[in-house]
């Protein structure tokens, strides 16, 4: 008896390669669709959170009550997380009829050394690493505009606002 053992023919190899290519392309297509859909969802969720936070920030700024002896106005909250800019928060404490203490708190994501500058009543304090200023010899019941600047050597963030000293 004669047997036909010719092994794998060229046609069988080509058909197998075509099948493998089809299976591979389908798998890659499914995987990429899965990744893109999750990426789109993450982007939409992040944008929604940013929008909600901006609405909350605007609500807080719009509802801020001006009170004598308090920080009465601030043009920005100093939130600058994008581009590795430092963030800045300014508070006024120990407000009396003739004195005020201004404290600037800065945070830099890169941990660079921060330099602070305060401009109030046409006087400039800084730049220095000192972030607390005791301002004296102010007039009672007067509103003073200030600017606080923080820089990390690359980026600068400003906060402008006003402080009203207490009446006598």
C-alpha positions as CSV (number, residue, x, y, z in Angstrom):
1,X,0.0,0.0,0.0
2,X,1.0,3.4,-0.8
3,X,0.6,6.3,1.6
4,X,0.5,10.0,0.8
5,X,2.6,11.8,3.5
6,X,3.5,15.1,1.9
7,X,3.4,17.2,5.1
8,X,2.0,20.7,5.3
9,X,1.3,22.2,1.9
10,X,2.0,25.8,1.0
11,X,-1.7,26.5,0.8
12,X,-2.2,25.3,4.4
13,X,0.6,27.6,5.7
14,X,-0.8,30.6,3.9
15,X,-4.3,29.9,5.2
16,X,-2.9,29.6,8.7
17,X,-1.0,32.9,8.5
18,X,-4.1,34.7,7.2
19,X,-6.2,33.3,10.1
20,X,-3.5,34.4,12.6
21,X,-3.4,37.9,11.0
22,X,-7.2,38.2,11.2
23,X,-7.3,37.0,14.9
24,X,-4.5,39.4,15.8
25,X,-6.1,42.4,14.1
26,X,-9.5,41.7,15.8
27,X,-7.8,41.4,19.2
28,X,-5.8,44.7,18.8
29,X,-9.0,46.5,17.6
30,X,-11.0,45.3,20.6
31,X,-8.2,46.2,23.1
32,X,-7.7,49.7,21.6
33,X,-11.5,50.3,21.7
34,X,-11.5,49.3,25.3
35,X,-8.6,51.6,26.2
36,X,-10.0,54.6,24.2
37,X,-13.4,54.3,25.8
38,X,-11.9,54.3,29.3
39,X,-9.7,57.2,28.4
40,X,-12.6,59.2,27.1
41,X,-14.6,58.5,30.3
42,X,-11.7,59.6,32.5
43,X,-11.3,62.8,30.6
44,X,-15.0,63.6,30.8
45,X,-15.1,62.8,34.5
46,X,-12.0,65.0,35.2
47,X,-13.5,67.9,33.2
48,X,-16.8,67.6,35.1
49,X,-14.9,67.8,38.4
50,X,-12.9,70.8,37.3
51,X,-16.1,72.6,36.2
52,X,-17.8,71.8,39.6
53,X,-14.8,73.1,41.5
54,X,-14.8,76.3,39.5
55,X,-18.5,76.8,40.2
56,X,-17.9,76.3,43.9
57,X,-14.9,78.7,43.8
58,X,-17.0,81.4,42.0
59,X,-19.9,80.8,44.5
60,X,-17.5,81.3,47.4
61,X,-16.0,84.5,45.9
62,X,-19.4,85.9,45.1
63,X,-20.8,85.3,48.5
64,X,-17.8,86.7,50.4
65,X,-19.0,89.2,52.9
66,X,-16.9,92.4,53.3
67,X,-16.3,92.9,57.0
68,X,-14.2,95.6,58.6
69,X,-11.0,94.2,59.9
70,X,-10.9,91.3,57.5
71,X,-9.5,90.6,54.1
72,X,-12.3,92.1,52.0
73,X,-11.4,91.2,48.5
74,X,-9.2,88.8,46.6
75,X,-8.9,88.7,42.8
76,X,-7.6,85.2,42.7
77,X,-7.4,82.2,45.0
78,X,-3.9,81.5,43.8
79,X,-4.7,78.0,42.5
80,X,-2.2,77.2,39.8
81,X,-1.6,73.5,39.7
82,X,-1.1,73.5,35.9
83,X,2.4,74.0,34.5
84,X,4.0,73.4,38.0
85,X,3.3,76.9,39.1
86,X,3.4,77.5,42.9
87,X,0.2,77.9,44.7
88,X,-0.4,80.8,47.0
89,X,-2.8,81.6,49.9
90,X,-2.8,84.9,51.7
91,X,-4.3,85.6,55.1
92,X,-4.5,88.7,57.3
93,X,-4.4,88.3,61.1
94,X,-4.0,90.5,64.2
95,X,-5.8,93.3,62.5
96,X,-6.1,96.4,64.7
97,X,-6.7,100.1,64.1
98,X,-3.0,100.6,63.2
99,X,-1.4,97.2,62.5
100,X,-1.9,94.0,60.5
101,X,0.0,90.8,60.0
102,X,0.0,89.4,56.5
103,X,0.9,85.7,56.0
104,X,1.5,84.2,52.5
105,X,1.6,80.5,52.3
106,X,3.1,79.1,49.1
107,X,3.5,75.5,47.9
108,X,5.5,74.4,44.9
109,X,5.0,71.0,43.4
110,X,8.7,70.9,42.4
111,X,9.8,71.9,45.9
112,X,11.8,74.9,44.6
113,X,12.7,77.6,47.0
114,X,10.0,80.3,47.1
115,X,10.6,84.0,47.3
116,X,7.8,86.3,48.5
117,X,7.2,90.0,47.9
118,X,4.5,92.2,49.5
119,X,3.5,95.6,48.1
120,X,1.2,97.6,50.4
121,X,0.8,101.3,50.9
122,X,3.4,102.0,48.2
123,X,6.0,100.1,50.1
124,X,7.7,96.9,48.9
125,X,8.8,94.2,51.2
126,X,11.0,91.5,49.7
127,X,11.7,89.5,47.7
128,X,12.8,87.2,50.5
129,X,12.0,83.7,51.9
130,X,10.2,85.5,54.7
131,X,6.4,85.0,54.2
132,X,5.1,86.9,57.2
133,X,4.9,90.7,57.5
134,X,3.9,92.9,60.5
135,X,2.7,96.1,59.0
136,X,2.5,99.1,61.4
137,X,1.6,102.7,61.5
138,X,-1.6,102.3,59.5
139,X,-4.6,104.7,59.7
140,X,-7.7,103.4,61.5
141,X,-10.7,102.5,59.4
142,X,-8.7,102.7,56.1
143,X,-8.8,100.2,53.3
144,X,-5.3,99.2,52.0
145,X,-4.8,97.4,48.7
146,X,-2.0,94.9,48.6
147,X,-0.3,92.6,46.2
148,X,1.5,89.4,47.3
149,X,3.8,87.7,44.8
150,X,5.5,84.3,45.1
151,X,8.0,83.0,42.6
152,X,9.9,79.7,42.4
153,X,12.5,81.2,40.0
154,X,10.6,80.0,37.0
155,X,6.9,81.0,37.5
156,X,5.3,83.8,39.4
157,X,1.8,83.9,41.0
158,X,0.2,87.1,42.2
159,X,-2.7,87.7,44.6
160,X,-4.3,91.1,44.9
161,X,-6.7,92.1,47.6
162,X,-7.5,94.7,50.2
163,X,-7.5,94.9,54.0
164,X,-9.6,97.3,56.1
165,X,-8.1,98.3,59.4
166,X,-10.4,98.4,62.4
167,X,-11.9,101.7,63.6
168,X,-10.5,103.2,66.8
